Amino acid sequence: MTSKKTSKEILRLAIPNILTNISVPLLSSVDTALMGRFSAEHLGAVGIGSMIFNFLYWNFGFLRMGTVGITAQAYGAKDEAQMIHTIGRALLLAFIVSAGLLMLQIPIRSAMVYLMQTSDALTPFVYRYYDVRIWAAPATLGLYGLFGFFFGMQNVIIPLILTIFINVVNIVLSYLLIYHFGMNVEGVAWGTVIAQYSGLGFGLLFFVKKYRFLFPAFRQKVWLELAPLKTFFKINRDIFIRTLSLSTTFFFFYSQSARMGDYALAANVVLLQFLNWMSFGVDGFAYAAEALVGRYKGAQEQETLERTIRHSFYWGMGLAFLYSLVYWYWGDALLSIFTNQQEVMDYAQSLLFWVILLPVLGTPSYIWDGVFVGLTASRAMRNTMIIAFLAFLLTFYLTRTQMGIHSLWLSLMVFLVLRGIGQAWLYRKGLR
């Protein structure tokens, strides 16, 4: 495969992925904008509530990432039995995990609000949001498994359709429930719950229609065999630990922001929307790398695999520079979209230069994640993330007295850069 064909293949997968991913922060951004018209308390409560669910769900991101890598390698090797058994295991695990979350929802809520250092003024709003949105867990985690399967099968159109559908339903319902039925934080939460279950039902219909040819390869005995189950759980265990470190980093970021005051929290809630837009855009190329690297590993095409990695970085870094330029020139204008609270605006403007640096410094770690997922190099992902998390904490505690809220953003930069450096080193030293 030539370089031109490699780039074309990457873009074929990346562009729909970017459109899919950008619609995800669009939803969060709409929720932020809707609540930003009420008060700093409403804005902070939805930010904390969203972070609680990000923390919960990100930790189970292995349902997508592990499924992508294994399915893509099976696709490359043309192993239909592995394809159908992988999605079966992923969906089974998704519903077991979600049942556990629902049974433990009250102690989880109390622990999360405590750990987030939520103020007394915000706590009732957070509770109201949480108590509704937790019921979306089975649909959300089931969609993780389905999306992982679709990506592994090199199919990015179905996830794009599903994501657009889910987010349109969510945005319309949230707006109607808030402005026509008198709800506020509950309206945002119910919009999410209804949209997630609608998306899961739609996704299962797509799966049955598109991939029913795999059903004859399904064997219950094979599905429950110990060796493939052990491999599946080992990969997902490592990704779980990796993602736990990632989500704890952002959980800590929000928690420390809350301790610095409601305006500091609200400003960081807004600025992290910029991070979401950047990360989900760049992740389009990371997701393309997941699918293609896994495919070429399964097909044992090492030269094409190496070329795919190089071109994924070319395209990903190009998009990162574009994000930085947009944030540099139009950062102030973008802030005004999310809030009209002047105190929040002033706080966010003082931190805006960190957001300008984020895309260029952070993108390598996102692309390497995609490569490692495709290689199913879960142990290496886990180890680099743990080291970066420890460096994040060390940087914060060494600089917080002198730098205040800026120490959080400096620590986040160290976290992202160190991940990218560590993953590059491990790939060149052994994974290649």
DODRENBA-771283 format. One record per residue (C-alpha): x negated, y, z negated; residue in three letters. Coordinates in steps of 0.02 Angstrom, whole numbers, padded with zeros to 5 digits, always signed. Layout:
// residues N
XYZALA
...
// end
This chain:
// residues 432
+00000+00000+00000MET
-00070+00171+00048THR
-00078+00323-00066SER
+00065+00403+00032LYS
+00175+00250+00008LYS
+00130+00244-00177THR
+00184+00424-00202SER
+00343+00392-00105LYS
+00382+00242-00215GLU
+00350+00342-00373ILE
+00461+00485-00315LEU
+00598+00364-00264ARG
+00609+00310-00445LEU
+00554+00470-00532ALA
+00674+00596-00453ILE
+00833+00505-00507PRO
+00751+00474-00676ASN
+00715+00659-00696ILE
+00895+00701-00653LEU
+00952+00568-00776THR
+00837+00626-00914ASN
+00869+00812-00893ILE
+01054+00780-00920SER
+01011+00709-01092VAL
+00938+00871-01166PRO
+01076+00963-01073LEU
+01199+00879-01191LEU
+01097+00927-01344SER
+01075+01102-01275SER
+01263+01122-01248VAL
+01295+01063-01427ASP
+01166+01188-01489THR
+01241+01329-01387ALA
+01418+01289-01446LEU
+01366+01289-01629MET
+01251+01439-01607GLY
+01406+01547-01583ARG
+01471+01504-01757PHE
+01329+01531-01883SER
+01152+01481-01930ALA
+01230+01350-02045GLU
+01329+01268-01903HIS
+01175+01272-01791LEU
+01061+01199-01923GLY
+01188+01065-01971ALA
+01206+01001-01793VAL
+01016+01007-01775GLY
+00992+00904-01933ILE
+01135+00787-01888GLY
+01065+00759-01714SER
+00892+00728-01788MET
+00963+00598-01906ILE
+01034+00501-01759PHE
+00878+00529-01655ASN
+00780+00456-01800PHE
+00897+00306-01812LEU
+00912+00274-01626TYR
+00733+00314-01573TRP
+00677+00177-01692ASN
+00776+00054-01588PHE
+00709+00122-01424GLY
+00624-00047-01404PHE
+00792-00108-01340LEU
+00757-00006-01184ARG
+00567-00005-01176MET
+00540-00189-01213GLY
+00678-00236-01092THR
+00602-00129-00952VAL
+00430-00207-00962GLY
+00487-00388-00971ILE
+00622-00365-00838THR
+00504-00273-00719ALA
+00374-00410-00733GLN
+00509-00541-00702ALA
+00567-00440-00552TYR
+00390-00436-00482GLY
+00374-00623-00508ALA
+00550-00654-00437LYS
+00600-00747-00596ASP
+00790-00735-00602GLU
+00808-00838-00760ALA
+00693-00719-00855GLN
+00792-00569-00791MET
+00962-00630-00852ILE
+00897-00700-01016HIS
+00808-00537-01057THR
+00964-00430-01041ILE
+01061-00560-01141GLY
+00936-00552-01285ARG
+00932-00362-01279ALA
+01123-00344-01290LEU
+01135-00473-01428LEU
+01002-00383-01530LEU
+01085-00213-01496ALA
+01250-00269-01570PHE
+01168-00354-01721ILE
+01071-00194-01760VAL
+01223-00082-01737SER
+01327-00192-01853ALA
+01193-00169-01986GLY
+01195+00020-01962LEU
+01384+00026-01983LEU
+01380-00080-02140MET
+01245+00029-02217LEU
+01309+00197-02154GLN
+01341+00276-02326ILE
+01170+00240-02405PRO
+01086+00287-02241ILE
+01178+00454-02241ARG
+01130+00493-02420SER
+00948+00446-02392ALA
+00932+00546-02232MET
+01009+00704-02305VAL
+00895+00689-02456TYR
+00738+00661-02352LEU
+00782+00805-02236MET
+00783+00923-02386GLN
+00953+00985-02327THR
+01016+01139-02419SER
+01179+01134-02518ASP
+01259+01251-02391ALA
+01219+01135-02245LEU
+01255+00966-02324THR
+01447+00967-02303PRO
+01429+01010-02118PHE
+01299+00872-02093VAL
+01412+00745-02180TYR
+01560+00790-02069ARG
+01455+00768-01912TYR
+01373+00606-01970TYR
+01533+00520-02029ASP
+01605+00531-01853VAL
+01454+00503-01744ARG
+01391+00346-01833ILE
+01533+00248-01750TRP
+01448+00270-01581ALA
+01305+00154-01635ALA
+01361-00005-01542PRO
+01388+00091-01380ALA
+01227+00190-01393THR
+01116+00039-01427LEU
+01207-00067-01298GLY
+01169+00067-01169LEU
+00985+00060-01217TYR
+00980-00123-01168GLY
+01076-00095-01007LEU
+00967+00051-00954PHE
+00810-00049-00989GLY
+00874-00189-00877PHE
+00923-00071-00736PHE
+00754+00018-00740PHE
+00661-00148-00742GLY
+00760-00202-00589MET
+00695-00043-00503GLN
+00873+00026-00501ASN
+00879+00208-00553VAL
+01042+00256-00469ILE
+01157+00166-00591ILE
+01075+00248-00745PRO
+01089+00416-00657LEU
+01275+00392-00624ILE
+01305+00330-00801LEU
+01210+00472-00884THR
+01297+00606-00783ILE
+01465+00526-00821PHE
+01429+00513-01008ILE
+01368+00692-01021ASN
+01510+00768-00920VAL
+01637+00677-01030VAL
+01543+00732-01186ASN
+01527+00915-01138ILE
+01709+00930-01082VAL
+01775+00843-01237LEU
+01663+00942-01356SER
+01720+01106-01280TYR
+01904+01057-01286LEU
+01895+00991-01464LEU
+01805+01147-01527ILE
+01897+01286-01436TYR
+02069+01210-01408HIS
+02092+01096-01558PHE
+02005+01200-01690GLY
+01863+01079-01731MET
+01679+01128-01746ASN
+01548+01000-01797VAL
+01676+00858-01791GLU
+01722+00908-01613GLY
+01541+00890-01556VAL
+01528+00720-01643ALA
+01692+00650-01573TRP
+01642+00706-01399GLY
+01484+00601-01415THR
+01572+00447-01483VAL
+01706+00440-01347ILE
+01579+00475-01209ALA
+01461+00337-01267GLN
+01595+00202-01268TYR
+01658+00261-01098SER
+01481+00247-01031GLY
+01455+00073-01103LEU
+01614+00008-01022GLY
+01567+00086-00857PHE
+01390+00014-00870GLY
+01451-00163-00901LEU
+01562-00151-00747LEU
+01412-00098-00643PHE
+01309-00241-00715PHE
+01439-00374-00673VAL
+01469-00307-00497LYS
+01286-00281-00449LYS
+01198-00426-00536TYR
+01323-00568-00543ARG
+01204-00665-00429PHE
+01094-00690-00583LEU
+01231-00776-00685PHE
+01197-00953-00616PRO
+01019-00939-00685ALA
+01083-00914-00863PHE
+01057-01061-00980ARG
+01107-01046-01163GLN
+00972-01170-01213LYS
+00837-01070-01125VAL
+00907-00907-01194TRP
+00875-00968-01372LEU
+00708-01056-01342GLU
+00580-01010-01475LEU
+00430-00961-01366ALA
+00513-00826-01258PRO
+00612-00765-01409LEU
+00450-00749-01507LYS
+00371-00647-01366THR
+00526-00538-01351PHE
+00529-00500-01537PHE
+00341-00475-01549LYS
+00344-00343-01412ILE
+00497-00260-01488ASN
+00422-00265-01664ARG
+00268-00170-01606ASP
+00373-00044-01510ILE
+00485-00024-01661PHE
+00336+00021-01771ILE
+00271+00137-01636ARG
+00438+00224-01620THR
+00461+00233-01808LEU
+00299+00332-01817SER
+00360+00446-01677LEU
+00531+00478-01752SER
+00456+00502-01925THR
+00345+00638-01852THR
+00495+00736-01790PHE
+00595+00695-01946PHE
+00453+00770-02049PHE
+00449+00920-01931PHE
+00634+00955-01961TYR
+00620+00920-02147SER
+00478+01043-02171GLN
+00569+01171-02063SER
+00721+01156-02178ALA
+00610+01187-02330ARG
+00550+01349-02251MET
+00727+01420-02243GLY
+00884+01415-02136ASP
+00815+01538-02008TYR
+00653+01440-01988ALA
+00754+01281-01964LEU
+00871+01362-01839ALA
+00724+01433-01740ALA
+00639+01264-01730ASN
+00803+01180-01681VAL
+00811+01299-01534VAL
+00627+01281-01486LEU
+00635+01093-01491LEU
+00764+01106-01353GLN
+00620+01170-01245PHE
+00521+01015-01294LEU
+00669+00906-01249ASN
+00684+00984-01077TRP
+00498+00959-01047MET
+00487+00782-01114SER
+00638+00714-01025PHE
+00580+00792-00862GLY
+00404+00722-00874VAL
+00475+00556-00933ASP
+00547+00535-00759GLY
+00372+00493-00700PHE
+00338+00392-00858ALA
+00493+00287-00823TYR
+00438+00264-00644ALA
+00271+00203-00710ALA
+00360+00081-00827GLU
+00455+00000-00684ALA
+00315+00000-00554LEU
+00171-00050-00669VAL
+00276-00194-00737GLY
+00325-00246-00562ARG
+00147-00246-00496TYR
+00082-00334-00650LYS
+00212-00471-00625GLY
+00166-00482-00441ALA
-00022-00478-00487GLN
-00059-00332-00371GLU
-00197-00247-00471GLN
-00254-00122-00339GLU
-00077-00057-00312THR
-00052-00050-00501LEU
-00207+00061-00523GLU
-00152+00175-00382ARG
+00021+00190-00459THR
-00055+00246-00625ILE
-00162+00380-00542ARG
-00019+00451-00440HIS
+00099+00450-00590SER
-00024+00565-00677PHE
-00041+00679-00526TYR
+00146+00706-00515TRP
+00175+00713-00703GLY
+00043+00845-00733MET
+00105+00947-00586GLY
+00278+00953-00665LEU
+00200+00995-00835ALA
+00113+01150-00765PHE
+00279+01204-00688LEU
+00365+01190-00858TYR
+00228+01295-00940SER
+00248+01431-00809LEU
+00437+01436-00832VAL
+00420+01448-01022TYR
+00288+01584-01003TRP
+00389+01695-00887TYR
+00567+01661-00945TRP
+00548+01600-01123GLY
+00637+01749-01202ASP
+00782+01735-01081ALA
+00800+01550-01117LEU
+00806+01583-01304LEU
+00958+01694-01283SER
+01053+01549-01205ILE
+01046+01451-01367PHE
+01085+01583-01497THR
+01143+01761-01519ASN
+01082+01770-01700GLN
+00947+01905-01699GLN
+00853+01837-01850GLU
+00841+01667-01767VAL
+00785+01748-01603MET
+00646+01846-01690ASP
+00582+01692-01778TYR
+00583+01587-01619ALA
+00494+01722-01517GLN
+00348+01721-01639SER
+00324+01534-01604LEU
+00354+01534-01417LEU
+00171+01521-01365PHE
+00163+01345-01440TRP
+00303+01291-01324VAL
+00207+01360-01175ILE
+00058+01249-01219LEU
+00162+01094-01252LEU
+00191+01029-01074PRO
+00009+01030-01019VAL
-00061+00961-01181LEU
+00075+00833-01212GLY
+00112+00758-01041THR
-00033+00633-01034PRO
+00035+00542-01186SER
+00206+00525-01103TYR
+00134+00452-00942ILE
+00022+00331-01038TRP
+00174+00272-01135ASP
+00255+00225-00970GLY
+00100+00131-00915VAL
+00088+00036-01079PHE
+00273-00010-01074VAL
+00251-00082-00899GLY
+00100-00182-00957LEU
+00197-00237-01113THR
+00042-00177-01209ALA
+00147-00150-01364SER
+00008-00174-01490ARG
-00099-00037-01412ALA
+00052+00080-01409MET
+00083+00044-01592ARG
-00095+00075-01648ASN
-00121+00239-01556THR
+00044+00306-01620MET
+00003+00264-01801ILE
-00166+00351-01789ILE
-00089+00505-01708ALA
+00046+00512-01844PHE
-00084+00508-01982LEU
-00180+00646-01893ALA
-00018+00747-01883PHE
+00007+00736-02072LEU
-00175+00775-02110LEU
-00174+00929-01997THR
-00015+00995-02076PHE
-00072+00977-02256TYR
-00242+01053-02217LEU
-00169+01207-02130THR
+00004+01241-02205ARG
-00057+01365-02336THR
-00148+01474-02210GLN
-00033+01454-02060MET
+00143+01429-02131GLY
+00268+01373-02000ILE
+00132+01379-01865HIS
+00048+01232-01951SER
+00194+01122-01896LEU
+00167+01166-01714TRP
-00022+01147-01724LEU
+00003+00975-01803SER
+00123+00927-01663LEU
-00008+00976-01533MET
-00139+00869-01621VAL
-00016+00724-01624PHE
+00019+00732-01437LEU
-00160+00760-01381VAL
-00232+00623-01490LEU
-00105+00498-01425ARG
-00154+00534-01245GLY
-00340+00522-01281ILE
-00320+00359-01379GLY
-00215+00276-01245GLN
-00335+00327-01106ALA
-00481+00256-01204TRP
-00394+00091-01240LEU
-00343+00069-01059TYR
-00518+00098-00994ARG
-00598-00011-01129LYS
-00487-00163-01116GLY
-00311-00153-01043LEU
-00373-00123-00866ARG
// end
